[in-house]
């Protein structure tokens, strides 16, 4: 299947993408891909350096006639979100991504594709390996762990790069030039709870919500997609109000930056209430599915019998848990009053895990206004503390303040209009890009982000558009050819 991808144009870039996708590269487990990129740079006899956190910098001199242009850093992250469908057998730690071509799109078989940000990384590799592309001096910067903490960008020290301009290749709409982004913070609540054993005529029941669209919790938070954790809690709260249900476990969501697609809860119920309870679940499910028919057309709510659980949550903790999760804000918190259509602040209730006397609730709070980000995070923290959770705010990273008058913005805006006959959408985004963090140690560096059309990032529906890559690639080359003089 990768041969099908390798034959696409531009071949030099798609071949680099196929090579990269053959290497396992989960966030925080990047040892193999770090070695792969390092060997790639050294095989080209280019200056290659791995810093103390694992970022790779590969420097390539300017092509003849371009020596007097400003040095350009081209940056992408090499880790990827690892998500798969529940019925897909796949080991992300050992297997390469299985890609295929579907019309105008490259997709993966039941897993994330890694186009975020593998297309960007492959573009840098293709430029570094090129022999006939005009460009100024280049510094390829491959950062690690962007998806689960941005620790690569945070660990990059000042003085390692000489560039005056940075092209970040991590945007997912080919008509956009991004010049600003949101910051974020991880909010976590954890703790333990008392369990009970129940007597009487009871049976076990498993309740599953699956088939939601999921997606990127920053770039797609404005689309109103269903959150499996919030929907499961809504069901359990309603059932708890009418029936004698006791929760044994809840397992919903996954990574903080992915909108949760699935949640599973195991219950102990009275045998005498089974029929009426299942009828109520079906009725509630029909309402929820109808509400999300546009955003999550494949949603399912399933009921099946299971062995009676030996232990359940104490009645008091169950009462508090359902109300605490209900109180957590999810989705858009505030739109920007200054930039039309921009989500300013949001929260993703990413993970709810309750089992065997321990629980964890994980959120990712984003905002382009730092003070508002902190305020919402404290709001969430307070809700968790009412449950009795030990809470923490970790992985705080800054936003990226737009500089629309920067020379690189003006250059690329003009080039885009000349090349495609219409204006680019110069904007800020609600996702977390590394530019804000990198700019703390390189404050004078001009930065801009762009890339081809990628849809469904952070979900198994991820895909990258072939024709969009074929639009983006010559735009990248034209930009490099027109970098201004020093």
N, C-alpha and C positions, 0 to 999 in steps of 0.2 A: 504493500500500500504506500510506503514511503517513496517508492519509485515514481508513482503517479504524482506525488507532490514535487519530487526533484525535477520533473520535466516541465514544471510551470515556469513562466517568465516573471521576473528576472531570475534566471537559473542560479546565478551566483548567490543570491540572497536565500532562495528557497532551499538550496542545498545546505547552506549553513544552518537554516532552521531545522531541517531534517536531522543533521548531525547533532545539533543541540538537544533536540527532543528525544534522541536515543539515549540520553544520559539522565538518570534519575536526579531530580533537583528540588525536592521539597524544602520549604522554608525551615531553617535551623538544622538542615541535614545536607548542606551544600558541598561537602568534601569532594565528591566525585566531579561535580561541575566546576568547582574552583580549579581542580587539577586539569580538567579538560580545557578550560579557557587559557590557563597558564601554558599548557603544552602547545596550544594553538598559536599563541603569541611568539613563543620561543621557536616554533617550527618555521616562522616567517623571518627569523633573525631580527625581530624587533625588540626594543627595550621593553621588558616585561617585569612588572613588580607586583607582588602580593603584600598588602599591608597587614598590620597585626590583627585585624578583625576578619580578613578574608576577601576584601575588595581587590579586584585586579585592575591594574592600569597598564595599558599597552600604548606606547608612543610610536608614531610613524611620522617621518619627516615630510615636509611639503613636496609636492610634485614640481618638476621644473617650471619656473615662471611664477610660482605661487609662494615663494619663500618670504616675500615682504607682506603677506596677509596676516591678519590676526590669527593666533592659534585657537583652535576650536576643540573643546571637550565634547564628546558624544557619549551620552550616558543612558544606560538601561540596567534594570535589575535582572539577575539570572535565576532567582528562585521563582517558583510558581505555586499557585494554590492547588492543592490536591483534593479534589472532590470527585466522587463517582456515584453512579446510581446504585441503589441498594442491591439490585440483582446483577451487578457487574462484578465479575471475578478479576481483580487486578491488584498487583502489589507495587505501589508507587516507589518503594525503596529499592526495587530490583529491576523493574520493567521500564522500557522506553514507551513513550506515548504512541498508540496505534492510530495513525492518521488516515484520512481518506478524503477524496474530492467529491463534493456533492454540488453539481452545477457550478455556481460562481463562488462557492465557499469551501474552505478547508475545515474539517471537523475531526473529532476524536470519537472512538468507539466507547461510549458510555462513561467517559471521564472528561475532566477539564483538558483543554488543548494545550495550554501553555503559550498561546499567542500573546497573552499578557504575562511577561513582557518579552517573550522569546523572539517575537518579530523584531523588536527593537535591538535586542542583543545580536540577532542574526544579521541585521543591517550593519551594525558596527563591524562584525567579523568580516562581512563581504567587502566593506570599505578598506579594512586593514589588509586584506589579501589581494586587493585589486592592483592591476598593473597599468590600467588605461583610464582611470577616473581622475580628473583634475581636482585637487583639493589643497587647502593650506595644511600646515602642520596639525596633526590630529592627536588627541589623547582619548583613547577608548577607555571609558570608565564603566566597569561591570560591578555593580554593587550587590551585596547579599541581603537576604532576610528583609526585603521590603514589605512583604505581605503580612508578617506577624510581628512588626515592631520597628521596622526601618533602622535596625541596629547597624547595618552597613553604612548608611548615610550618616548616622550619628557618630560612627567611629572613624570616619574619614578625617584625617587631620589636615590642617592648613599647610600650605607649602609644597604639597605633593603634585599639584597641578599648576601649569604655567598659563593655561588658557584664559583668554579674556571673554570668551563666549561659550555658553553651554547649550547644546541641543539635547533636550530630554525627549526620548522617543517612546513615551508611555501614555499617549493620549489615544482614544479609541473612536474618534470620529474624524474622517479625513477632510471635513470642511472647517475644522476648528484649529485655531492657534491659541493655545492656552498660556496665559501669562500670570496665573495666580491659582491658589488652591486652599483647601481647608486644612486645618490642623486636627489632631485627634488625641484621645486619651482612652485607655482601657479601664473600665470600671468593673470590679469583681467583688462578689459577695460569696463567702464560703462559711460553712459551719457544720455542726452535727445536730442530730435530733434523736429523740426517744422513739423506739419502735415498740409495737404491741403485737401480741398474738390474739386472734379472735376465735371465739367459740360460736357454735350454732351452725345452721344450715346455710353455708356460704359457698360460693363458687368463684373461680378466677376468670377474668375477662381482660383481653388486650385491646386497646383502642389505638388506632394508627391514623395519623394524617400524613399523606404523602402526595407526590406529584405536583407540588407547587413549583412555580417558575424559578424561584431563587434569583441569584444574580449578585452583582456588586453592591455592597451596602452604602457606597458613596455615589457612584455614577448613576445608579438606578433606584435610589431611595425615593425619588420624586414620582416614580411610576405607580406607587400605591400597591405593590405586590404584597400578597399575603405573607405573614410571618408565622411559621408553623408553631413556634413556641407560644406566641400570643393566642393563636387560635385554639391550641390544645388547652391552654389555661381557661379560655372562655368556655369550652365544652365542660371541663372538669368543674368549674365554678358553678355552672348551671345545674349539673347533675348533683353536685354536693348540696345544693339548696333544696332538692326535691327527694333525693334517695339516700339510702344508707350506704354510700360508697366509701371505701377506704383505699387510699392510694398506696401501692407498694413501691413503685418506681416510675420515674419520668426520664426519658432520654431524648432530647430534642436539639436540633441545630448542630453546628460544627465550628467552623472558623469565625472569628469575630467580624471579618470583612465580607462575609457571605450572608445574604438574606436566607434564613433557615427554610429548608424545603421539606423537612420531615420531622416528625415527633412521634414517639411511642410511649404509652402509659399502660402500666399493668395495675389492675384494680381487683379488690375483693368486694363482691357484692352479695346481697341476700338472694338466695335462689328464688324466693317468692317474688322478687322484684324484677327478675331478668327480662321477662317479656315487655313489661311496661317501660323499663329503663332503655332497652334497645330501641323501642319505638320512639322514645324521646331523643335518643342519639340521632336516629335517622331524620327526624324532623328538624333538629338543630343543624345537622349536616347539610340538609337541603337549603336552608337559609344561608349558611356560610358559603356554600358552593355557588349559589346564585349571586351573592354579593361580589364574589371574586371571579365571575364567569369571564370577564374581559381580561383580567391580569393573569389568572391562573386556571386556564381552561381544563387542565389535566388533573386538577385536585381530586383526591379521593379521601373518604373517611371510612375506615374498615373496622369491623368488629369481629373478633374471633375468640373462642374459648381457650383458656390455658389452665395449667395446673394452679390450684389455689395457692397463692403466695403464703409463705409461713409467717412473714412479718409485714406490717404496714406502718405507715406514719402514725404517730400519736394524733388524736383528734385535735388537740390544741395546735400542734405544728401544722397540720394540714390546713386548718382554718387560716392561720397566719400566712402560710406559703401562697395559697391561692389569691389572697388579697394583695400580697406584696408584688407578685408578678403582674396581677391586673393593674396595679398602680404604676408600673414602669412605663414611661413614655416610649413610644416606638414610632419610627418614621420621621417625617418632617416636624421639627419643633418651631422653626421660624424661617420664613423666606427673607431674602435680602431686601431691605428697603431701598438700596442704592443701585443694584444691578438686576434688571428685570429678568425673571425666570431662574435666578440662582438660589438654590437652597443654601441658607446661611448656617443653620444649625439643625442637627438631627441625632437620633440615637437608633442603634440596632440592638435589639435583645437577641443576642447571637446564640447563646448556649444556656440550656437549663438541664441540669443533670442531678437527679435525686435517686439515691439507691443505698441500701445497706447502712443506713444511719448517717450518711454524709450528703451534703448538697453543694452545688456550685452554680452560680448565676453569672454569666459573662456578657458585658455590653461593650460596644464601641461607640463613643460619643465624638461627633465631628462638629467643627465650626470654623468659619473663616474669621470669626471674632473671638479672640482668645478668652476674654472675660466672660463671654456668653457660654463658651465651651465649659469653662470651670463651673459656672453657675448651674448648668444642666447636669454636669457630672455630680455635683454636690446634691442636687435634687434626687438623682438616682441612688446615690450613696445613702441618703436619708431613708428612702423607701426600703432599702435592703437592711439598714440598721434597725428598723422597726420590726423586722423579722428576727433580729438577734444575730445577724451575720457579721463576721469579721470582714471588713471592706478594705479595698485598696484602690488607688488610682495610680496606674503604671503606664509606662511607654508613652508619656506625653511628648508630642512633637509639634513644632510650630507650623503655622500656615505660611503661605508664600504671598507676600504683598505684591499686587500688580504694578508694573512700571510700563505703562503703554507708550511712553515717549522714548523707550530704549531703541538704539539704532537697529538691533537685530529684529525687533518687532516691526519697525517701519519697513526694513528690507524685505522680510518674508511676507508681510501684508501686500506690498507692491508686487513682488514676484508671483504670489498666488493669483492676484487679479490678472496679471499679464498672461500667465500660463493657462488659466482655466476660464477667463472671461467673466468672472464675478468675484465679489469681495469674499474674503474669508470671514468666519465668525471668530473674532478676537474676543476671548472671554476668560473668565476664571471658572474653575470646576469645584465640585463638592468632594471629590476624591482626595486622598492624601498622596501627593506627589513628593518626591525626594528633594525637589528644588529648594523648598523653604529651609530644610535642614542643611543642605549643602551650602546654601547661601550664608549660613552663620559663620563659616570659616573662610568663605570666598565672597565677601560682601560686595565687591566691585564687579563681579562677574555678571554679565548680562545673560539672562536665561529665557528660554521659550520651550514649550512642549508641543509635540504634534505626532501624528501616526495615522495608520490606516483604520478602516472600519473593523472593529471587533465587537461582537455581540455575545451576550450571555457570559461575560467573564466571571470567574469564580464559581461557575456551575458546569455540570456536564453538557449543557447546551452551548458552551463556548464555541465560537466559530470566527474565522477571519475571512474577509471578502477578497477574492483574488483580484478582481478588477480594481478594487481600492488600493491594494498593494502596488498595482501597476500604475496607479496615479501618484501615490505617495513617493515611490522610489525616485522617479525623475525629478520630483519637486525637491527632495533631499539633495540630489546631485546638483541641481541648479543653485540651490542655496549655498552649497560649499564652493561652487565656482564663483560666486559673487560676494564672498566674504570680504569686507572692506580692508583697506590697507591699515597697517599699524599706525 
